[in-house]
């Protein structure tokens, strides 16, 4: 595994995001690896997800988009990541996300996939997409709206 480490104990699956070179940015390759992990561990009875380092997830890996020559290529990458996160969100088992590092942009979309989120008191969650004219590209906006309500999500989206 390149992006994640995986452990199982008593049918509980633990996944740790470990891409310190990119401050745990979520790339299309990480999405593919996550899908492989979920498929290989479909008999798990619970999932605990965490990340190593000061940053839980720095958002999308912009190098995925830097060399693209068309909007269609960007949509393809977004759709692939969205699909992986939709699978994660739809797991029929309890899912827990332990956040001990800051979480930015697409990282908040990753966190939105879990049933329960436990965050350290020092953690910063920042929805900065609007500052560079991006929207939620991976389905996190819908998930966050269902959890937080549209008024609170709008306020958070415009203030961070």
C-alpha positions as CSV (number, residue, x, y, z in Angstrom):
1,X,0.0,0.0,0.0
2,X,1.3,3.4,-1.0
3,X,-1.2,5.8,0.6
4,X,-2.7,3.8,3.5
5,X,-1.7,1.3,6.1
6,X,-4.3,-1.3,7.0
7,X,-4.8,-3.4,10.1
8,X,-7.6,-5.7,11.2
9,X,-8.4,-6.9,14.6
10,X,-11.5,-8.8,15.6
11,X,-13.1,-7.9,12.2
12,X,-12.6,-4.2,12.9
13,X,-10.8,-2.6,9.9
14,X,-8.4,0.3,10.7
15,X,-7.1,2.4,7.8
16,X,-4.5,5.1,8.3
17,X,-3.8,7.7,5.7
18,X,0.0,8.0,5.4
19,X,1.1,10.2,2.5
20,X,3.3,12.7,4.4
21,X,5.1,13.8,1.1
22,X,1.8,15.5,0.1
23,X,0.5,16.3,3.6
24,X,-2.1,13.6,3.0
25,X,-3.6,15.2,-0.1
26,X,-6.3,13.0,-1.6
27,X,-5.4,11.9,-5.1
28,X,-7.1,9.7,-7.7
29,X,-4.5,7.1,-6.9
30,X,-5.4,7.3,-3.2
31,X,-9.0,6.9,-4.2
32,X,-8.3,3.8,-6.2
33,X,-6.2,2.3,-3.3
34,X,-9.0,3.0,-0.9
35,X,-11.5,1.2,-3.1
36,X,-9.2,-1.8,-3.2
37,X,-8.9,-1.8,0.6
38,X,-12.6,-1.6,1.1
39,X,-13.2,-4.4,-1.5
40,X,-10.6,-6.7,0.1
41,X,-12.1,-6.1,3.6
42,X,-15.8,-6.4,2.8
43,X,-16.4,-8.7,5.8
44,X,-15.3,-6.1,8.3
45,X,-17.8,-5.3,11.0
46,X,-16.5,-1.7,11.7
47,X,-14.1,0.8,10.2
48,X,-11.8,3.3,12.0
49,X,-10.1,5.8,9.7
50,X,-7.3,8.1,10.8
51,X,-4.2,9.9,9.4
52,X,-0.6,10.2,10.3
53,X,0.9,13.7,10.7
54,X,0.0,17.2,11.5
55,X,-2.5,17.4,8.6
56,X,-5.3,14.9,8.4
57,X,-5.9,15.8,4.8
58,X,-4.8,18.8,2.8
59,X,-7.5,18.4,0.3
60,X,-7.3,17.2,-3.3
61,X,-4.0,16.5,-4.8
62,X,-3.7,19.4,-7.3
63,X,-1.0,17.6,-9.3
64,X,-3.8,15.3,-10.5
65,X,-5.3,18.3,-12.3
66,X,-2.2,20.3,-13.2
67,X,-1.4,18.5,-16.5
68,X,-4.9,18.2,-17.7
69,X,-5.7,19.7,-21.1
70,X,-9.5,19.7,-20.8
71,X,-12.4,20.1,-18.3
72,X,-13.5,16.5,-19.3
73,X,-10.3,15.1,-17.8
74,X,-10.9,17.0,-14.6
75,X,-14.5,15.7,-14.4
76,X,-13.2,12.1,-14.9
77,X,-10.9,12.4,-12.0
78,X,-13.6,14.1,-9.8
79,X,-16.0,11.3,-10.7
80,X,-13.6,8.6,-9.8
81,X,-12.8,10.2,-6.4
82,X,-16.5,10.8,-5.9
83,X,-17.3,7.2,-6.6
84,X,-14.7,6.0,-4.1
85,X,-16.0,8.3,-1.4
86,X,-19.6,7.3,-2.2
87,X,-18.6,3.7,-1.6
88,X,-17.0,4.7,1.7
89,X,-20.1,6.7,2.8
90,X,-22.4,3.8,1.9
91,X,-20.6,1.1,3.9
92,X,-23.2,-1.0,5.8
93,X,-21.1,-0.9,9.0
94,X,-20.3,1.7,11.6
95,X,-17.6,4.0,10.5
96,X,-15.5,6.3,12.7
97,X,-13.1,9.0,11.6
98,X,-10.4,10.1,14.1
99,X,-9.1,13.5,13.2
100,X,-5.9,14.6,15.0
101,X,-4.6,17.0,12.3
102,X,-5.9,19.9,10.3
103,X,-8.4,19.2,7.5
104,X,-8.7,21.4,4.4
105,X,-11.0,21.5,1.4
106,X,-11.5,18.0,-0.1
107,X,-10.3,16.6,3.3
108,X,-13.6,17.9,4.8
109,X,-15.4,16.0,2.0
110,X,-13.5,12.8,3.0
111,X,-14.5,13.3,6.7
112,X,-18.1,13.8,5.6
113,X,-18.2,10.1,4.6
114,X,-18.1,8.8,8.2
115,X,-20.9,8.0,10.6
116,X,-19.0,9.4,13.5
117,X,-16.2,12.0,13.7
118,X,-13.9,12.4,16.7
119,X,-11.7,15.4,16.3
120,X,-9.0,16.8,18.6
121,X,-9.8,20.2,20.1
122,X,-6.9,21.9,18.2
123,X,-7.9,20.7,14.7
124,X,-8.8,23.3,12.1
125,X,-11.4,22.4,9.5
126,X,-11.3,24.8,6.5
127,X,-13.6,24.9,3.5
128,X,-11.5,27.1,1.3
129,X,-12.7,26.0,-2.2
130,X,-14.7,29.2,-2.7
131,X,-11.5,31.2,-2.5
132,X,-10.2,29.6,-5.8
133,X,-13.7,29.4,-7.4
134,X,-14.2,25.7,-6.8
135,X,-17.3,23.8,-5.6
136,X,-17.5,20.6,-3.7
137,X,-16.4,18.2,-6.4
138,X,-16.6,14.8,-4.6
139,X,-20.1,14.7,-3.2
140,X,-19.2,16.2,0.2
141,X,-21.4,19.2,-0.2
142,X,-24.5,17.0,-0.2
143,X,-23.3,14.9,2.7
144,X,-22.4,17.9,4.7
145,X,-25.8,19.5,4.0
146,X,-27.6,16.4,5.2
147,X,-25.6,16.4,8.4
148,X,-25.3,20.1,9.2
149,X,-28.3,21.7,7.4
150,X,-28.1,24.2,4.6
151,X,-27.9,27.3,6.7
152,X,-25.0,26.1,8.9
153,X,-23.1,24.7,5.9
154,X,-23.6,27.9,4.0
155,X,-22.3,29.9,6.9
156,X,-19.2,27.6,7.4
157,X,-18.5,27.6,3.6
158,X,-18.5,31.4,3.4
159,X,-16.5,32.0,6.6
160,X,-13.6,29.6,6.5
